[in-house]
Amino acid sequence: MMRQYELVERVTRYNPNTDEALLNKAYVYAMQKHGTQKRASGDPYISHPLEVAAILTDLRLDDASIAVGLLHDTIEDTDATRTEIDTVFGVEIGKLVDGLTKIRRLDLVTRRAKQAENFRKLLLAVADDVRVLLVKLADRLHNMRTLQYVPPEKRAAVAEETMEIYAPLAGRMGMQDLRDELEDLSFRNLNPDAYATISERLARLGERSHGLSGEIETELKRRLVERGIAAEVYGRRKRPYSIFAKMQRKSVAFEQLSDLYGFRVIVPQLEDCYRALGIVHTTWPSVPGRFKDYISTPKQNDYRSLHTTVVGPSRQRVELQIRTAEMNRVAEYGIAAHALYKDGEGGGRNIVRLTQESRAYAWLRRTIDMLSEGDTPEEFLEHTKLELFHDQVFCFTPKGMLIALPRGATAIDFAYAVHTDVGNTCVGAKINGRIMPLVTELANGDEVEIIRSKAQTPPAAWESIAVTGKAKSAIRRATREAVRRQYGGLGRHILERAFERAGKPFSLEVLEPALQRLGQPSVLDLLTAVGRGEARSEDVLRAVDPDAAGGAGTNGSRRPPPPRRRTTTERPSIPIRGLKGDLPVRFAPNGGALPGDRIVGILTPGEGVTIYPIQSPALKAFDDEPDRWVDVRWDVEPDADERFPAQIIVESINEPGSLAGIAQVIGENDGNIDNIKMIRKGEDAHEMAIDLEVFDLKHLNRIIAQLRARPTVSTVSRVNG
């Protein structure tokens, strides 16, 4: 177990101006509070906060963070209180310890709804001060290192939580080494057989290729020194989980993996990175498609480096990462690298100021800001997990703005990455100057121009195409809002009709005083409820003007009959423009309805209005529900190209070519067959129920007339469902 003076020495190595009194006080306080407590391993409990503090010193964090590492379990596991911590160590440290206490109480692997809400709380806890996350990651790392002492039933849950949440968060904060170790430890506990198998194969491979790593390091250094570059070169074998993930991702066996070794080349200056790359590529053949320049286009977690793969000595594929010492520091420490002391400066304010310069910290802040956009906890969790796990491609706008997207992203994702409004109004895309489908998968370096239309509303189907959480979330919100507007428009039409029938003027303003009585937060919510059938127009009228309610049909003896019984043409009616209109409309399930038909609408709660022809026998079922009848009328432009559903029954002689002849008539008349159901009526005849899509009643009648003229057709009739 680490001693008090050893901890202070570790901190003073990178911060000579450390507050030794603070560290000593935190050490003694934690020792006294945890007292005789034991860990599951049987070790004194104080060994855990000491190891957490040691990990934080490896990250070179400030004095307050080290103190919090020592104190992080005191409120949860001892009689210490937040007030006492504030008094002894100050409000800043008290706030950090309190944030960690709240995180510890969260269960991130429970059922999905609770997991999502807890994940929101986790990010909110780290929003104000990223040091809470850094201490939590150090805490989780030590717990994973000692997970073998935890009961098996709990072990799997902790490992799963680490793999799903904490390891990706560490990676998103740029702390790749910490992420690799967390993933490896989780993998060892979640899939011990696979871990053991890969580890064994790696060990055997190491024995066979003994000396290869040293040979490559020596040769690389020699080549670089000859060209005047004093570089550090060191190699390492990939970790078991990294290998397992690649095998799963590429569906290959262990024997098919050829790049199990990676080397880092640390050079003095930025320009030396590109010089070293040229030396490497002129010494050994490069593997096509394996070069990535993260210096000119850094990752969103601030990672910068040149990546390449070459065929080195012994025809072995070798991965190389070329970077400066400063880039390497950021690659190793991630967001913690922005908290390092400059010119001996220290203190909590310094760390917060520096982390605000970090792109990773900016991502964290943007993610927190999404909480205010109204997503459900489940949607927020989905969005954030997508953001955590992605690999990137880099694309450009026509003006040269760089857009980083997950691998597999489409033009739809690109549009939403530029701005939500751009995505919502997107109707097409030019990729590298050519008009391409919106579902086109983007590649590194693509230039994407989004074509927009103010009349566009994103289709709900886009959600299944989009890859990024931002796009999925925005599409879902836009779809909900479009449906809400549709129902709101329908509700307005229904209320206008009800008010006019009662002889009362209608306006949105007259509804506002009645909102509280109707239990609706806004006028739009009220209109939407009426459109959905969740609120009755008579109830709204009664709430607005109790004296007028009787005339609106609240009394059974005075209620007007269903609209189809009426003969007046002066009453207001709702315009029907088809399925693509601005109202939630469906057509009768059996037979549909066509422009040219006299029609009525039936309001179904939660589904909108179903349109029936006036002669439909199905309307009899609604005779006792006059409140559901809605006056509707066609409002279709003569040259509109939208088709409407209809169904016909055709009885035909059963002979070769009869079905082909019927289909030919329909096709020649520009009709579209959606479905056919055939029933055998005897040896020589069969009956076909044909679902059609036609423009209007005249179009359907023309098709019916020509079908009747066929010699193989005996009868044709339209279905009026």
Secondary structure, 3 states (H helix, E strand, C coil): CCCHHHHHHHHHHHCCCCCHHHHHHHHHHHHHHHCCCECCCCCECCHHHHHHHHHHHHCCCCHHHHHHHHHCCHHHHCCCCHHHHHHHHCHHHHHHHHHHHHHHCCCCCCCHHHHHHHHHHHHHHHHCCCHHHHHHHHHHHHHHHCHHHCCHHHHHHHHHHHHHHHHHHHHHCCCHHHHHHHHHHHHHHHCHHHHHHHHHHHHHHHHHCCCHHHHHHHHHHHHHHHCCCCCEEEEEECCHHHHHHHHHHHCCCHHHCCCCEEEEEEECCHHHHHHHHHHHHHHCCECCCCCEECCCCCCCCCCCCEEEEEECHHHCEEEEEEEEHHHHHHHHHHHHHHHCCCCCCCCHHHHHHHHCCCHHHHHHHHHHHHHHHCCCHHHHHHHHHHHHHCCEEEEECCCCCEEEEECCCEHHHHHHHHCHHHHHCEEEEEECCEEECCCCECCCCCEEEEEECCCCCCCCCHHHHCCCHHHHHHHHHHHHHHHHHHHHHHHHHHHHHHHHHCCCCCCHHHHHHHHHHHCCCCHHHHHHHHHHCCCCHHHHHHHHCHHHCHHHCCCCCCCCCCHHHCCCCCCCCEEECCCCCCCCEEECCCCECCCCCCEEEEEECCCEEEEEECCCHHHHHHCCCHHHEECEEECCCCCCCCCEEEEEEEEEECCCCHHHHHHHHHHHCCCEEEEEEEEECCCCEEEEEEEEEECCHHHHHHHHHHHHCCCCEEEEEECCC
